[in-house]
Amino acid sequence: MTVRRDFQEPARCRPDLLIGREDLFATARDRLASGGSVLLHGPAGIGKSTVLRALAEEYGARARTVLRCSATESESHLPFLALADLLGLVLDEVSPGLPLAQRTALESALTGRGESSLLRDGLALRLAVLSALRALAARGPVLIVADDLQWLDPASAELLGFAARRLEGTPVQLLCAVRTEGPESQEYDRHLRASTPDTVAVRLGPLSRAQVAQLLDHRGHGGLTRSTVREIHRTSGGNPLFALELGRALADSRTPPRPGEPLPVPTSLRALVLNRLDMLSVEARRTLLVASAGARPTPALLHAAGRENAEAECAQAAELGLLATESEAPAVRFAHPLISAALYAEAPAQERRAAHAALSTAASDPIERARHLALATTGTDPEVAARLAEAAALARDRGAPSVAAPLGLLAARHTPADSAPGPEERRLQAAEDAITAGEVDLARDIAREVLSRASVPAHRVRAWILVIDTAGHTMAEVDAVFPQALADAGDDPRLLALVHYQLAWRALIVEGDFTEAREAAAHAAGLAARGADRRTELLALAFQAQTETLMGHPEAPRTIQRALKEPQDPRVACHHNGAGSARFRWLVMGDQLTEARATVTALLREVRRRGSVESEVHFLRGLAETELRTGHCGRALELARDSLRLARDSGIGETASAMLTSLAEASGGDVDRALALAREAVEHAEEDGDQMYLSRALGALGYAQLVAGDPAGTVRSLRRVRRLELGLGITDPARGRWHGDLAEALVRIGEPAEAQDVIDASREHALRLGRESVLAVLDRAEALVRAAHGDLEAAVDRLTSAQDRLGKLGYGLEEARAAFALAQLRARRPEGGPRRATAYDEATRLFRRCRALPWLRQVDEALTAPEPEPEDLAVPDTPDGLDALAALASMERQVAALVMEGATNREIAARLFISVKTVEATLTRVYRKLGIRSRVDIVRLAAGRRAR
């Protein structure tokens, strides 16, 4: 493929142009930093020149001399042109030092004043180029930057290769790019053999769908729907140049493509990929058009569509590089998806319809037959519309809502206005299919189109509900919709139930009012029952049950039973807001982890079968949370990352998935990643005005800060969670399970009294609701409070009990954390405890079983910290020895006593098993309480006491 100059990227390097190239850029950068060379390779438009410029910009400043050349196809026949680009500007600098024969040959080749050639002056020219580069290297590092090596004139390529193979040991580096086609192509080998021995070959592959979306957004095409971006990715094959051209064409187009049709391909790209099409026979071109119109073309399908000589015509196209040759696969596959799209776009409309008409009878799948029939038909046709609606229903039953949605739109397009069902009803069904498939943008657009046309109240209310649903957790942005929806609903209980169910969600997400949310859900359930709308009734009851569960409301079990009563609606049974989801949440909060895992696994299996993207994201998070509770941190991390990828791809549930993935990363992955994800979740929840998930996100941030060794940060985050949940009316400590972490962090920063207050308040609710695992975690935290007060024996006893109970309940990670805390206390005991190394054996074993890598690193840090002397491990005898410090808290007294002994902050941290930051914060409070300014004043206090 030849890329014209007007398609190549701008010369100035922009950071956003390296999207999706971070890892290979780092590989190339590392090789250049180590003194080696780099050869970038990949197909046309894949971004080689962009990466090459970025690397040259970064490393050009380090070299004394930068030599550049960029060849073109039209100039590749001119001998020594690339060599002139490389050495022309430095000829005067190096030629005086060359032997006469070499200087004459090089000057003749570069200036054209003579008849130098490789045939006549071969050795002299080769040695001259080598000597010139060595002379430049003697003065300082040299970087040779050469783009499009495939267009280098043969003479320059030979001379550069000769020199490169002999430059080992000199500070000369090559940064080059060459075009190669297929992923298995070895075309770059020839250029690699002509490079320096330390050259690394870096292949640039296609961008992922998310990276294409990011690139389009950076280039000003962020308004495209996700379904359109996915089609751009498919058509471009992940090629950034092709994706940008397709995105530009769509942005400039006034008429979007019809449902089921390929993307419009701009004339510029058509010329780029179809320059070989004129070499095909007319019949072969028609055969390829039929293949481009088919979803999965095969020779048999082409025969059935009337292409009698399909094999021979496909073979002709394969020889021209338009089709990929696959001996084992029967499918007819284009060499690049863009070829198929461009071929289709190039064909006249009449020929396209003829191709679809042939395929409407040749295809074996009824869904495919209906799609082709629609694309072969113009205007409205009730028979065609009915067949399309049947095909959409079949796709829905197969668990392919993403296929059902465009089929439904085609059905609406061909439905006469006076039909029953009418076009608006079919559009609404298509929008609901789009939401199920995660195509939120498409659903919103359809709903707005219906609202611009519809006058029937039921249609308008359904459309309003779709607008609200597509807002997700940004419901504050659609506040104006609710009064309009209520007005359209009138006094119809079925329609009012739909609106009040959404009002229940608004009360929870926007207002953060659990009581109002519960009342609105109960009202919606009553309205739905009056209107005989069992689906909405079940959804409202399930929502009411989940709200009551989080509130610790005594009616929660009875409401769950009402939501589980027959008759059930299969669409609600596995819905992420249905009774099955409410029951799962109840099981998790009630410590029934085995049953919770079985429940959510079954739900996940069913929603995957149905193709429901939002429910899949939700239940992936649920399963990840269950695995995390049971201590399977590795498995939890995999599931959480899957949930986050799917959430970002669909734009559904990103805040919740980022929050859950943060918890999983902090437990079994990368703590820095955990902190970044938690902060992202907090930021999004605050931007969306989502009170429900803001507290969850802050809880994840507090946990990540605790694992990262920042207890002061944990206290800041979790104090905020405590205030939020108090205002929301959430009393069940099993909802966020942050209470033990807050108490532990408070102990670490020297606030055991506040820690005990958190424990006491949380224990009251945990006892009322029977939350055994929460009670065990609170006991673990209380043990740390007792240890801070110097009661090590009581602390050890309580930790031993907590570890045993958590193990029996199946909370593997919490059990391991109790064992770790126990080991830390036992290592501090002056006598009677095990040796320090063996004290941590149990915690190490349990953390390894959980694959809790961040916690294992904490154990390693504890083991490698300086071991205190036995006499230093006792809690300082403050009342007898330091009367002036009696007003301080326990932790403050311990820190002050160690300062008096001359211990540094790091030594204090090691002895008390706290962080250096905590020591510094504690000392600040000591200074404030005692009215002093420095460590020296503490020592003076002690000296004064001894003098008396």
Steps between C-alpha positions, in 0.01 A plus 500: 500500500638843406428776749478837331684793655179679596406205724822491699502635852608859567869545560459642849480222760200518734473282812149384411634344179681237708171358626531123525875510436622555855653155552680474168612862534654406835672197341649715224596774745679252726699362206605849392588592859729197519684607185324267256300560183132456415316385186126576505286303257133445416240563229412830335329754726573307822691792657867416442591856403324637807693277739823561310459878532421474870811291562715730285371804687585341837844364406607754240596745773745247648693454176762745371399424143158393366490381138154469341344368184143418397463326167198502269386251238511756220868580571627150566654475151741792559842360609667632816202726585457359852876515551494867404224561755709331771847640432442806284504748788810351667706439185719806557560388858621147422643504147835668586591204720425234238761340271500663156335209317222475758444877507479521123255211474278633783494860369420377151212284627350770722539800270442332164813668359639187343387155406550312825326164523516193719620305203797729435581642847347228715773441758603864525140612554431231760814587694427872467155467663646283777789742558266800502279346767802400710637852475170648618484245784847599614363847573192374688195267478330468162131416443387396150124540450368335184128467419344282227806285440305307236525805268874556547679505167699175464839676496436689827357187663807297410742765630309553825480125561873453431588767757245389760636145511844639587412767755504276808686667785440853374235743638288479186133399539239438233131580545318375191151409381397267219165387362402133531156360429372187681566419867708199393698703248876466514564782254682696766767227524686642200510842664590350837800325344608840366483657846745514789538168689327639811178597316163394645204459263172643638178417316205741523172310500138615484343708777236353726142624489551712813818651356323588173227669706763696692676604179175615340415696814840672500455596136162662560270211406389418854132552419470171312289229660670196647339273241641724225845494659483121513413492130786741425735270688375196308516670161840659558646181644643713782709705257516853649526680166201316355301548823560875497398528135181302564423710807556821303271379222224412747533835675471682166211286372148638532335160466620216724508148351177301508479220760678191373702685237882535506651835590536764230860495379642836384616525140857550616508162677320327216777606263755389757379141533336435164781597265517136391129465433525614138707189427203275583255378240147641518359166619767459768420848628130409526590184691705705745211741543272212603772382740531850650122512557496164680566457870702177469552435126609154383539355149181301558306816591634679193391207281153509656487874428555434131878546473579185300875560462557618856814289565687621192396862554602488866834349399555792263423745782735314735785530249449876503512506880132590545410172669695303760583144403417239764536143386319346798215752546206501256417869567571774250699754699613841381865587556383799705147590621537840336521338156157345551349827626658706221387254233144518633508880521634526145216296349187673365190469721321284243783245497506491880128427513545225242773341712277509809206361304712202391618441856146530642421161345849347511576550873414206724444700819153661530648809668741552210225442244280763665785754517583458131133523406476834683810640329367389163165674559416869472206669672255350748386140469298331778613151400866595507448682831335192654786275389751743648310516830498118513875496431556755780302282742705196394826691558370608841421139591848397387653748745609744229328832585774684311369326184134544597530880536598582137250242373229675702598834351480352151157361589388848613634656180291263285186514722211707360376773734153345540626150585459319830750480653607834362847638422537679836432183697763317297747782554444484875560124499821558302609758760434256785706238314776757459505567876521127569794479260674793668439733204394788724564776249292327232213445745503867601493615138207271419306619805546865405387423145183337635431797727528734203224306319280309745172623645382176666558532881624142539762554227611831647535363855701201373725742314544719810592192703761412237650850529519457880647149470772616262605767753613222736638647821501854357127530572536860617554594135150382403304658787284692253374173351303387807224767494449442127481123549249540783288732285499250212415214739181674615308270737598172333638280785722300262667812364520666842666188641779532240565862595485448878741209475749739339422761766603244762839472332527877482434531874781257569761618249441875485354579842671223694175445690446130572171560678349691209638243256339216693163678512510583128583138413212371715265747332619389154443134592143581609425692178643218288287243683188712431595520133580126479860580397680214672839590351507851648354370827781247535768761420353742755480232769859395433614862526306543824663183637852618412435839658368341819798266511747789486300693761494204735120523486315212673260459203780405257459117525124520447536735202752264339253214540226709335736573210576129462136387494343361184415590238846612400603679182804339334626845393506610866622176656856556378489878473769688690225686686279194542417275792791265427741789540328610823527147638870485407566825687314365804709182496830689476413733783377206709832307471354223281787517256473152346134548413569855383766376258267234357221755462703766321674241280161376378384858440815583306460191283141592414565867414788398276264264321257787453769747393414753770812714532403714801394196700822322403708793625300500824525127569869487408548753778284291733700185434827691540380636834408150618840364402666789679304432820598132491865592452546399136674826414650389168167380365325810635751722321444324166122535530519863612725591208260323260214702646692825463597426138139421411373805690738733318424344166125542547503815713289324763589474870850646470501659848386183676743282304791735568414492872484119515817462292677735740411269789626199304823674398571607859445142617670299227659729243661841474440750780582806289245380244251452784548857618460639147180302437349599835571867439349466152187344651473778761541767234236346273253452785543863604460622141187288452349607833479129586468490879461122514830418331694792642513334841598166340777665299635682806495168687714344226737796512536468877581130473758561228661773710519261796673233289732768359615593852313832522278467809450877519355492147281206597361695794419801280317285243314276742395780736329647196333165428375489858341844465347413163344174613363661813329757280376236256347292776719194435539307822607152386880479542510206256422736213844660467702317768724802551453529878786269602738674258413841646554377855835341407618818328394712797711281729797540267481881514465501878123547539391184685208675673334588169577150375313353795206730429482373139516142623228546762258673264552242225477206738157609617356473147695183417360327810145611414531363145705191580802596285750248638789582265468871576510425874817294454668780304398751767656272763819498296500879499422516873800278568719770345338759727581286804855453380534877466402528865770246591269202567682257268364182660136601450582614146657165412201309638252711304699470177526122538124477537434734206732303272330173590147637439591664169655175379187303585279755323713468184648851496850400392653845460361634825624185676847564358490864614415385853794257490727783385389729781548214745852439371586867542382497860675175586824631351474793745456288812810517719487135596309181446423564131644313202810619317435796272535315167272215600242742641414599143485147352123466536426843350735428209332166432152649507587799282667268249190283491297812421755628247488827692823643358482850655447348846788256447722799429394646836605177672838518325544860616417399858756219486777718358443795735767544771423265789455688828674400818280326758514787744381737230187299434331575832255783509666799674402537864356845450324577831808432714771633271346786307243693701512790254379272217206345686246695297611342173324209326663156523662509155621857560662397829676205337638717219609771744673245725699361208600853393638549852712189449647657187319286241458639150158514333586196290611305808179598681293383203679164498460445874129591513416345161359822357606712203746790514214730393302390802798574728527849351127566542507373859795723588316802359214432738742450792662838430159669488372340820817572698552850360847420366662525157743213444642164605763684702228645727374146574852397605522810721174404671642160581828649621314740730299211650819301569667807659211530746 
